[in-house]
Amino acid sequence: MLETIRIYCKNTREYYNIPCGTSLMELYHKIGVQLKYPVVAARVNYKLQNLNFLIYKPKDIEFLDASSSGGMRCYVRTLSLVMACAIKELNEEYDLRIENAISKGYFCTIRDRKGDKVAIDHAFIQAIKKRMQQIIAENRPIVSEEKQTKEVIHLFKERHEGETTLFETLGNPYCRYYRMGDYIDYYTGALMPASGYINIFELEPYFNDMLLRIPCRKDPVKLEENVHQEKMFSIFSEYKKWNKLIHIRNVGEFNKACKDNRSFEMIKVSEALHEKKVAQIADQIANREHRPKFVLISGPSSSGKTTFSMRLRIQLMVNGIQPVVISMDNYFVNREDTPRDENGEWDFEHLHALDLNLFREQMNDLMLGKEVEQPFYNFETGKREWRGNKLQLQPDQICILEGLHALNPELTRNIPKEEIFKIFVNALTTVNLDNHNWIPTADVRLIRRIVRDYNYRGYSAIETIARYESVRRGEEKWIYPYQEEADAMFNSALLFELAVLKRHAEPILAEVPKYVDEYTDAHRLLKELSYFEAVPDKEIPPTSFLREFVGGSSFQYY
């Protein structure tokens, strides 16, 4: 008699007895799960799994489509595999490199076996697209295979399939990779079962290379809108060139450098680059023909805005300017007046979480040389307080305003444009795992936030992760639409930061129980951190952006 096991499906909220060894895809069809969009993957005991996954023990199972964060990651990884395979079939000497996320898609280059860039014109892009469509139409099965790591390294090198440095530095005895027909590739997470699951994508020219456009997560049957980000692209390009100068193209090469005792050198050079960039922005402000009265600093959560404002203040003082720093958090409305999101939770990312009228009135008074009494927002009580903090700008002073909404024109509509200098700060990941795998910028900021919230705000990793989806929705609505309007952009990410955050974040993430929704993200973040060689933070200077999150800063934050 065939052994049966009992599983629980979160989509239908029912239990089922199924034959041992049933695949997720077989289960999906058997119980008739209805999703809004086509199924792409499933969470099995809160871990994302391929639909070919076989069930041998009782499990909690939730099927996902591309409108979920895990489902979209699975879709994009599969799309990347199809694209890499198409390029290899067009010319076996060529390799795809997915450089970074930008313009709501992925910026891609193509390199030959020497590592030189291949020219990409419109005709070549159309050829790649056509070959991808053929692969999709053939519905080629995608299977996961596992072998000894040394065998996988030999296989990849023999076939000239991708980068093997990451395998060589991890120290894992076995390695899992993917096969689609004769093509093999490595990905850090689950893929869809076959190429035919891809139903929407686009390729187009982008700054002499190529942009891979992906579905919109809110409505995966249509493409994500294309948002041109010329300033953001220049920041990525600058840091990629700098990484190349110190011979660090990916995390595997970073790990090798650490094992060769070069980690402290990388820390010093990375920190020096940050200092140089802050100084250049201060020079821009100081050398303007009409010196602005207000410097507005915006950026998403945990991007390092506060540290940037403090370091900019020092560099402005070097230029003979006396800046005053104002945190826009002090202009929050009382908690009971804060807008709520669609789930009824306080929406602190909403523009109207700020007292716009008070803010505009006080900024106008400061511009006119009047004295104002600044409010103080007590986060423990959720109330505004008046503590007699008076401020009046002198003719030679500049006001630095730091906050999520600083670049929103609604805040400064009564202030002349020549009186404003706008800066956008973000933590943009500048080193990828390998040619086809990357650490999302949002994950870097989430790891920063988890460590900071745990150490200084008394929040567990579960609480921070649970809140983060709402935070990101707020960023997409209120912050990112204004980033390209900035006069200057600053990347607060550090080449070595995940290697340092690893020691701080791993024990915090390990506290997340295995049977809660937040475990999915906790497990993914732990896996991302596992790719990095750990680096101690003893060599990090007290003014570093990382000190805002791990402690030991010479600046006062909390």
C-alpha positions as CSV (number, residue, x, y, z in Angstrom):
1,M,0.0,0.0,0.0
2,L,1.3,3.4,-1.0
3,E,2.3,5.5,2.0
4,T,0.3,8.7,2.4
5,I,1.2,11.9,4.3
6,R,-0.9,14.8,5.6
7,I,-0.3,18.3,4.4
8,Y,-2.0,21.7,5.1
9,C,-2.5,24.1,2.2
10,K,-2.6,27.8,3.4
11,N,-4.4,28.8,0.1
12,T,-7.4,26.7,0.7
13,R,-7.1,26.4,4.5
14,E,-7.6,22.7,4.3
15,Y,-5.8,19.5,5.1
16,Y,-5.1,16.8,2.4
17,N,-3.8,13.2,2.5
18,I,-1.5,12.7,-0.5
19,P,0.9,10.0,-1.7
20,C,4.4,10.2,-0.3
21,G,6.7,11.7,-3.0
22,T,4.0,13.9,-4.6
23,S,5.5,17.0,-6.3
24,L,4.2,20.5,-5.5
25,M,3.0,20.8,-9.1
26,E,1.0,17.6,-8.9
27,L,-0.5,18.8,-5.6
28,Y,-1.4,22.2,-7.1
29,H,-3.4,20.5,-9.9
30,K,-4.9,17.9,-7.7
31,I,-6.4,20.2,-5.1
32,G,-7.3,22.9,-7.7
33,V,-5.8,26.0,-6.0
34,Q,-7.1,29.2,-7.5
35,L,-4.6,32.1,-7.7
36,K,-5.1,35.4,-9.3
37,Y,-2.1,34.9,-11.6
38,P,-0.3,31.7,-12.8
39,V,1.5,29.8,-10.1
40,V,5.3,30.2,-10.1
41,A,6.6,28.6,-6.8
42,A,5.5,27.6,-3.3
43,R,6.4,28.2,0.3
44,V,7.0,24.9,2.0
45,N,7.3,25.3,5.8
46,Y,7.9,29.0,5.0
47,K,10.9,28.3,2.7
48,L,10.6,29.1,-1.0
49,Q,10.7,25.9,-3.2
50,N,10.6,25.0,-6.8
51,L,7.3,23.4,-8.0
52,N,9.3,20.2,-8.8
53,F,9.9,19.8,-5.0
54,L,8.8,16.4,-3.8
55,I,6.9,16.1,-0.5
56,Y,7.9,13.2,1.8
57,K,6.9,14.6,5.2
58,P,3.9,16.5,6.6
59,K,4.2,20.2,5.5
60,D,2.5,23.5,5.5
61,I,2.3,24.7,1.9
62,E,1.4,28.0,0.3
63,F,1.4,28.4,-3.5
64,L,2.6,31.7,-4.9
65,D,2.2,33.8,-8.1
66,A,4.3,36.6,-9.3
67,S,2.4,39.2,-7.3
68,S,4.2,38.0,-4.2
69,S,7.7,39.1,-3.4
70,G,9.0,35.5,-3.3
71,G,7.1,34.7,-6.5
72,M,8.6,37.7,-8.4
73,R,12.1,36.8,-7.3
74,C,11.6,33.3,-8.7
75,Y,10.2,34.7,-11.9
76,V,13.2,37.1,-12.4
77,R,15.7,34.3,-11.7
78,T,14.1,32.1,-14.3
79,L,14.0,35.0,-16.8
80,S,17.7,35.5,-16.1
81,L,18.4,31.9,-16.8
82,V,16.5,32.0,-20.1
83,M,18.3,35.2,-21.1
84,A,21.8,33.8,-20.2
85,C,21.1,30.6,-22.2
86,A,19.9,32.6,-25.2
87,I,23.1,34.7,-25.4
88,K,25.2,31.6,-25.0
89,E,23.4,29.8,-27.8
90,L,23.8,32.9,-30.1
91,N,27.6,32.9,-29.3
92,E,29.2,30.5,-27.0
93,E,32.1,33.0,-26.4
94,Y,29.6,35.4,-24.8
95,D,28.5,35.7,-21.1
96,L,25.7,37.7,-19.7
97,R,26.4,40.0,-16.7
98,I,23.4,41.3,-14.8
99,E,25.0,44.4,-13.3
100,N,22.4,46.1,-11.1
101,A,18.7,46.9,-10.7
102,I,17.7,50.2,-12.2
103,S,14.8,51.9,-14.0
104,K,12.5,49.1,-12.5
105,G,14.5,46.5,-14.5
106,Y,18.0,45.1,-14.7
107,F,21.0,46.7,-16.4
108,C,22.8,44.0,-18.4
109,T,26.2,43.9,-20.2
110,I,27.7,41.1,-22.3
111,R,31.4,40.1,-22.0
112,D,33.6,37.8,-24.0
113,R,35.8,35.1,-22.4
114,K,38.6,37.7,-22.0
115,G,36.2,39.8,-19.9
116,D,36.0,42.6,-22.5
117,K,32.6,44.3,-23.2
118,V,30.7,43.2,-26.3
119,A,29.0,46.0,-28.3
120,I,25.3,45.7,-28.0
121,D,23.2,47.3,-30.8
122,H,19.5,47.2,-31.6
123,A,19.8,44.2,-34.0
124,F,21.7,42.1,-31.4
125,I,19.1,42.9,-28.7
126,Q,16.4,41.8,-31.1
127,A,18.3,38.6,-31.8
128,I,18.5,37.9,-28.1
129,K,14.8,38.5,-27.6
130,K,13.9,36.2,-30.5
131,R,16.1,33.4,-29.1
132,M,14.5,33.8,-25.7
133,Q,11.1,33.6,-27.2
134,Q,12.1,30.4,-29.0
135,I,13.4,28.9,-25.7
136,I,10.2,29.9,-23.9
137,A,8.0,28.4,-26.7
138,E,10.0,25.1,-26.5
139,N,9.0,25.0,-22.7
140,R,12.4,23.4,-21.8
141,P,12.3,21.7,-18.4
142,I,14.5,23.3,-15.7
143,V,15.9,20.8,-13.2
144,S,18.0,21.2,-10.1
145,E,21.1,19.0,-9.7
146,E,23.5,18.6,-6.8
147,K,27.1,17.4,-6.9
148,Q,30.3,17.8,-5.0
149,T,31.5,21.4,-5.2
150,K,34.8,20.4,-6.8
151,E,32.9,18.5,-9.5
152,V,30.6,21.5,-10.1
153,I,33.6,23.9,-10.4
154,H,35.2,21.5,-12.9
155,L,32.0,21.2,-14.9
156,F,31.4,25.0,-15.1
157,K,35.0,25.7,-16.1
158,E,35.0,22.9,-18.7
159,R,31.9,24.3,-20.3
160,H,32.8,27.9,-19.8
161,E,29.5,28.5,-18.0
162,G,29.6,31.5,-15.7
163,E,31.8,32.5,-12.8
164,T,33.0,29.9,-10.2
165,T,34.9,32.1,-7.7
166,L,31.9,32.1,-5.3
167,F,31.9,28.2,-5.2
168,E,35.6,28.2,-4.5
169,T,35.4,30.5,-1.5
170,L,32.3,29.2,0.3
171,G,33.8,25.9,1.5
172,N,30.6,23.9,1.1
173,P,31.2,20.2,0.2
174,Y,28.2,20.1,-2.1
175,C,26.7,22.6,-4.5
176,R,23.2,22.8,-6.2
177,Y,22.9,24.2,-9.7
178,Y,20.3,24.2,-12.5
179,R,20.2,22.6,-15.9
180,M,18.0,23.5,-18.8
181,G,18.7,21.2,-21.7
182,D,22.5,21.3,-22.3
183,Y,22.9,24.7,-20.5
184,I,23.8,24.8,-16.8
185,D,23.8,27.8,-14.4
186,Y,23.9,28.7,-10.7
187,Y,21.2,30.6,-8.9
188,T,20.8,31.4,-5.2
189,G,17.1,30.5,-5.0
190,A,14.3,28.6,-6.5
191,L,13.4,28.7,-10.3
192,M,10.3,27.8,-12.1
193,P,9.9,24.3,-13.5
194,A,10.3,25.2,-17.2
195,S,11.1,28.0,-19.5
196,G,7.5,28.1,-20.7
197,Y,6.4,29.7,-17.4
198,I,7.9,33.0,-18.6
199,N,5.1,35.0,-20.3
200,I,6.2,38.6,-20.2
201,F,9.5,40.5,-20.5
202,E,11.2,43.1,-22.7
203,L,14.7,44.0,-23.8
204,E,15.7,47.4,-24.9
205,P,18.9,49.5,-25.3
206,Y,20.1,51.3,-22.2
207,F,23.2,53.5,-22.1
208,N,25.0,51.6,-24.8
209,D,24.1,48.3,-23.2
210,M,20.8,46.6,-22.4
211,L,17.9,46.8,-20.0
212,L,15.9,43.7,-19.0
213,R,12.4,44.8,-18.2
214,I,10.3,42.6,-15.9
215,P,6.6,42.3,-15.0
216,C,4.9,44.7,-12.6
217,R,4.5,43.0,-9.3
218,K,1.1,44.7,-8.6
219,D,-0.2,43.3,-11.9
220,P,2.2,40.7,-13.4
221,V,0.4,40.5,-16.7
222,K,1.9,43.8,-17.8
223,L,5.4,45.2,-17.8
224,E,6.8,47.4,-15.0
225,E,6.9,51.0,-16.1
226,N,10.2,52.2,-17.5
227,V,11.6,55.1,-15.3
228,H,14.7,56.7,-16.8
229,Q,17.3,57.1,-14.0
230,E,20.3,58.8,-15.5
231,K,21.7,60.1,-12.2
232,M,21.3,56.8,-10.5
233,F,23.0,55.1,-13.4
234,S,26.0,57.4,-13.1
235,I,26.4,56.5,-9.4
236,F,26.3,52.8,-10.2
237,S,28.8,53.2,-13.0
238,E,31.2,55.2,-10.8
239,Y,31.3,52.5,-8.1
240,K,31.6,49.7,-10.6
241,K,34.7,51.4,-12.0
242,W,36.1,51.9,-8.6
243,N,35.6,48.2,-7.7
244,K,37.4,47.2,-10.9
245,L,40.4,49.4,-9.9
246,I,40.8,47.3,-6.7
247,H,40.1,44.1,-8.6
248,I,36.9,43.2,-6.8
249,R,34.2,42.3,-9.4
250,N,32.1,39.9,-7.2
251,V,31.7,38.5,-3.8
252,G,34.0,35.5,-4.6
253,E,36.8,37.9,-5.3
254,F,36.0,39.9,-2.2
255,N,36.2,36.7,-0.1
256,K,39.6,35.8,-1.6
257,A,40.8,39.3,-0.8
258,C,39.7,38.8,2.9
259,K,41.5,35.5,3.1
260,D,44.6,37.3,1.8
261,N,44.3,39.7,4.7
262,R,43.2,42.6,2.5
263,S,40.0,43.4,4.3
264,F,41.4,46.2,6.4
265,E,42.8,47.8,3.3
266,M,39.4,47.6,1.6
267,I,37.8,49.3,4.7
268,K,40.3,52.1,4.6
269,V,39.9,52.7,0.9
270,S,36.1,52.5,0.9
271,E,35.8,54.9,3.8
272,A,38.2,57.3,2.1
273,L,36.0,57.2,-1.0
274,H,33.0,58.1,1.1
275,E,34.8,61.0,2.7
276,K,35.9,62.2,-0.7
277,K,32.3,62.1,-2.1
278,V,30.8,63.9,0.9
279,A,33.5,66.6,0.5
280,Q,32.8,67.0,-3.2
281,I,29.1,67.5,-2.5
282,A,30.0,70.1,0.2
283,D,32.1,71.9,-2.4
284,Q,29.2,71.9,-4.8
285,I,27.1,73.7,-2.3
286,A,29.7,76.1,-1.2
287,N,30.7,77.1,-4.7
288,R,27.3,77.8,-6.1
289,E,26.9,81.3,-7.4
290,H,23.9,81.7,-5.2
291,R,24.5,79.8,-2.0
292,P,21.3,78.0,-1.0
293,K,19.7,78.5,2.4
294,F,18.4,74.9,2.7
295,V,20.1,71.6,2.0
296,L,17.4,68.9,1.7
297,I,18.5,65.3,2.3
298,S,16.2,62.4,1.4
299,G,16.4,58.7,1.0
300,P,14.7,55.4,1.9
301,S,14.7,53.8,5.3
302,S,18.2,52.9,6.6
303,S,20.0,54.5,3.8
304,G,22.2,56.5,6.1
305,K,20.6,59.9,5.8
306,T,21.3,60.9,9.4
307,T,25.0,60.0,9.2
308,F,25.3,61.8,5.8
309,S,23.8,65.0,7.2
310,M,26.3,64.9,10.1
311,R,29.3,64.3,7.9
312,L,28.1,66.9,5.4
313,R,27.8,69.4,8.2
314,I,31.5,68.9,9.0
315,Q,32.6,69.3,5.4
316,L,30.6,72.4,5.0
317,M,32.3,73.8,8.1
318,V,35.6,73.1,6.3
319,N,34.3,75.4,3.6
320,G,33.7,78.2,6.2
321,I,29.9,77.6,6.4
322,Q,28.1,77.2,9.8
323,P,25.3,74.6,9.1
324,V,22.4,73.8,11.4
325,V,20.9,70.3,11.2
326,I,17.1,69.8,11.6
327,S,15.5,66.4,11.6
328,M,12.1,66.3,9.9
329,D,11.0,63.6,12.3
330,N,10.3,66.3,14.8
331,Y,7.5,67.6,12.6
332,F,5.5,64.4,12.9
333,V,1.9,64.9,13.8
334,N,0.7,63.4,17.1
335,R,0.3,59.7,16.7
336,E,-3.5,59.7,16.9
337,D,-3.5,62.0,13.9
338,T,-1.2,59.9,11.8
339,P,-2.7,58.4,8.6
340,R,-3.3,54.7,8.5
341,D,-2.5,52.2,5.7
342,E,-4.8,49.7,4.0
343,N,-4.3,47.3,7.0
344,G,-5.3,49.9,9.6
345,E,-1.7,50.3,10.8
346,W,0.0,53.7,11.4
347,D,1.5,54.8,8.1
348,F,4.6,56.8,9.2
349,E,5.9,56.9,5.6
350,H,2.8,58.9,4.5
351,L,3.5,62.5,3.6
352,H,0.7,63.7,5.9
353,A,2.4,62.0,8.8
354,L,4.2,65.3,8.9
355,D,2.6,68.6,10.0
356,L,3.1,70.3,6.6
357,N,1.6,73.6,7.6
358,L,3.9,74.0,10.6
359,F,6.9,72.9,8.6
360,R,6.3,75.3,5.8
361,E,5.6,78.2,8.2
362,Q,8.8,77.6,10.1
363,M,11.0,77.2,7.0
364,N,9.6,80.4,5.6
365,D,10.3,82.2,8.9
366,L,13.9,80.9,9.0
367,M,14.5,82.0,5.4
368,L,13.3,85.5,6.3
369,G,15.7,85.6,9.3
370,K,13.0,85.2,12.0
371,E,13.4,83.1,15.2
372,V,11.3,79.9,15.5
373,E,10.8,77.4,18.3
374,Q,11.4,74.0,16.9
375,P,9.1,71.1,18.0
376,F,10.4,67.9,19.5
377,Y,8.6,64.6,18.7
378,N,8.6,62.1,21.5
379,F,8.6,58.7,19.9
380,E,7.8,57.0,23.2
381,T,4.6,58.9,23.9
382,G,3.8,59.7,20.2
383,K,3.3,63.3,21.1
384,R,4.8,66.6,20.0
385,E,6.6,68.5,22.8
386,W,7.9,72.1,23.0
387,R,11.2,72.3,24.9
388,G,12.2,75.9,24.2
389,N,14.5,74.9,21.3
390,K,14.9,78.3,19.6
391,L,16.5,78.8,16.2
392,Q,17.3,81.8,14.0
393,L,19.5,81.5,10.9
394,Q,22.3,83.9,10.6
395,P,23.3,85.3,7.2
396,D,26.2,82.9,6.9
397,Q,24.3,79.8,8.0
398,I,22.7,76.9,6.1
399,C,19.9,74.7,7.3
400,I,20.4,71.0,6.6
401,L,17.0,69.2,6.6
402,E,17.0,65.4,6.7
403,G,14.0,63.2,6.3
404,L,12.1,60.7,4.1
405,H,10.1,63.4,2.4
406,A,12.8,66.1,2.1
407,L,12.7,66.1,-1.8
408,N,8.9,66.2,-2.0
409,P,8.0,69.6,-3.6
410,E,4.9,69.8,-1.4
411,L,7.2,70.6,1.6
412,T,9.0,73.5,0.0
413,R,6.5,74.9,-2.5
414,N,6.8,78.4,-0.9
415,I,10.6,78.5,-0.9
416,P,12.4,79.8,-4.1
417,K,14.3,77.1,-6.0
418,E,17.6,78.9,-5.8
419,E,17.4,78.6,-2.0
420,I,17.4,74.8,-2.1
421,F,20.0,72.1,-2.8
422,K,18.6,68.6,-3.0
423,I,20.5,65.4,-2.1
424,F,19.3,61.8,-2.4
425,V,21.0,59.2,-0.3
426,N,20.7,55.4,-0.8
427,A,22.6,52.2,-0.1
428,L,23.1,50.8,-3.6
429,T,24.7,47.4,-3.7
430,T,27.8,47.7,-5.9
431,V,29.2,44.2,-5.8
432,N,27.3,41.1,-7.0
433,L,27.6,37.5,-5.9
434,D,28.5,36.5,-9.5
435,N,27.5,37.3,-13.0
436,H,23.8,36.3,-12.6
437,N,23.2,36.7,-8.8
438,W,22.9,39.8,-6.8
439,I,22.0,41.1,-3.4
440,P,19.0,43.5,-3.7
441,T,19.6,47.0,-2.4
442,A,16.3,46.6,-0.4
443,D,17.8,43.6,1.4
444,V,21.0,45.5,2.4
445,R,18.8,48.2,3.9
446,L,16.6,45.6,5.7
447,I,19.7,44.0,7.3
448,R,20.9,47.4,8.4
449,R,17.4,48.2,9.9
450,I,17.1,44.8,11.6
451,V,20.5,45.3,13.4
452,R,19.7,49.0,14.3
453,D,16.1,48.2,15.5
454,Y,17.3,45.3,17.6
455,N,20.1,47.2,19.3
456,Y,18.6,50.7,19.7
457,R,14.8,50.5,19.4
458,G,13.9,47.3,21.1
459,Y,12.4,45.6,18.0
460,S,12.8,42.0,17.2
461,A,13.7,40.8,13.7
462,I,10.1,39.6,13.3
463,E,8.7,43.0,14.0
464,T,11.1,44.7,11.6
465,I,10.5,42.2,8.8
466,A,6.7,42.4,9.3
467,R,6.8,46.2,8.9
468,Y,9.2,46.3,6.0
469,E,6.7,45.6,3.2
470,S,4.6,48.6,4.3
471,V,7.8,50.7,4.5
472,R,8.8,49.8,0.9
473,R,5.3,50.6,-0.4
474,G,5.6,54.0,1.2
475,E,9.1,54.5,-0.3
476,E,7.7,53.7,-3.8
477,K,4.9,56.2,-3.4
478,W,6.6,59.1,-1.5
479,I,10.3,58.9,-2.0
480,Y,11.6,57.3,-5.2
481,P,9.5,59.4,-7.6
482,Y,11.6,62.5,-6.6
483,Q,15.1,60.9,-6.6
484,E,16.1,62.0,-10.1
485,E,15.3,65.6,-9.2
486,A,18.2,65.7,-6.7
487,D,21.2,68.0,-7.4
488,A,23.5,65.3,-6.0
489,M,23.3,61.6,-5.2
490,F,25.3,59.7,-2.6
491,N,25.7,56.0,-2.3
492,S,26.1,55.0,1.4
493,A,26.8,51.3,0.7
494,L,30.2,50.0,1.6
495,L,31.9,47.2,-0.3
496,F,32.6,45.3,2.9
497,E,29.4,46.1,4.9
498,L,27.5,42.8,4.6
499,A,30.7,41.0,5.7
500,V,30.7,43.2,8.8
501,L,26.9,43.1,9.4
502,K,27.0,39.3,9.1
503,R,28.3,38.9,12.7
504,H,25.7,41.3,14.1
505,A,22.7,40.2,12.0
506,E,23.0,36.4,12.1
507,P,22.2,35.8,15.8
508,I,19.3,38.3,15.5
509,L,17.8,36.5,12.5
510,A,18.4,33.1,14.1
511,E,15.8,34.1,16.7
512,V,13.0,34.1,14.2
513,P,10.9,30.9,14.7
514,K,10.6,28.6,11.7
515,Y,6.8,28.6,11.6
516,V,6.0,32.3,11.1
517,D,5.6,34.2,7.9
518,E,8.7,36.3,8.6
519,Y,10.9,33.2,8.6
520,T,10.8,33.3,4.8
521,D,12.7,36.6,4.7
522,A,14.9,35.7,7.7
523,H,16.0,32.5,5.9
524,R,16.7,34.4,2.7
525,L,18.7,37.0,4.5
526,L,20.7,34.4,6.4
527,K,21.5,32.7,3.1
528,E,22.7,36.0,1.5
529,L,24.9,36.7,4.5
530,S,26.4,33.2,4.3
531,Y,28.1,34.0,1.0
532,F,30.4,36.6,2.7
533,E,33.6,36.0,4.6
534,A,33.0,37.6,8.0
535,V,35.0,40.8,8.7
536,P,35.3,42.3,12.3
537,D,34.3,45.9,12.8
538,K,37.3,46.9,14.9
539,E,38.9,48.8,11.9
540,I,35.8,50.8,11.0
541,P,36.2,54.5,11.9
542,P,33.7,56.0,14.4
543,T,32.3,58.3,11.6
544,S,31.5,55.4,9.3
545,F,27.9,55.0,7.9
546,L,28.0,51.5,9.3
547,R,28.4,52.8,12.9
548,E,24.8,54.2,12.7
549,F,23.6,50.6,12.7
550,V,26.2,48.5,14.6
551,G,27.2,51.1,17.2
552,G,30.4,52.8,18.2
553,S,29.8,56.0,16.3
554,S,31.2,59.3,17.4
555,F,27.9,60.9,16.3
556,Q,24.9,61.1,18.6
557,Y,21.8,59.3,17.1
558,Y,19.5,57.9,19.8
